[in-house]
Amino acid sequence: MARLIVVAGPPCSGKSTLAAELGRRYGIPHLSMDATRQRILPDAAHTRADRQAAYRAMHFAAELLLQAGSGVVLDAPYGHAEDREELARIQASTGGELRWIECRVSPEAAARRFRERGGPDPNRPDLTAEVVVERVREHHYTGAGLSLNTDSLTSAECLSRAEAWLDPP
């Protein structure tokens, strides 16, 4: 059965790092909402409408991959209910297994990580340390699936826990 692995969380929570490594480890595509948005809307204003277009493109690609029997790792905030609901529809239409991982982070740790990266990300020029803090404070965590506190866990520990949860003994 094809597996849809979703790594969700606010900016600077470690979701992209974890998702990329899971994709590599499992030999399946990793689709990032930020990279998708940058690719399809390179000069976008980074509005909610722009992000919704990127979600639609990423979800369409994921659905095609699942229908072809491939797994896929998605990496996006998924802070809005309508974005999460689309994943349930994809799972139902493809028969794929949906596995949800949430990366949790404190506003302070997220802002520190943002500053350590050297400022604005070329894929997210709209982000500042202040916006990161605001997004973390406003982020809607679902409590579904595996929850990883990336403040206290290293990247290697997050990966180990995610693999153990995805493939229990």
Secondary structure, DSSP 8 states (H G I E B T S, - for coil): --EEEEEE-STTSSHHHHHHHHHHHHT--EEEHHHHHHHH-TT----HHHHHHHHHHHHHHHHHHHHTT--EEEEE---SHHHHHHHHHHHHHHT-EEEEEEEE--HHHHHHHHHHTTS-BTTBTT--HHHHHHHHHH------SEEEETTTS-HHHHHHHHHHHHS--
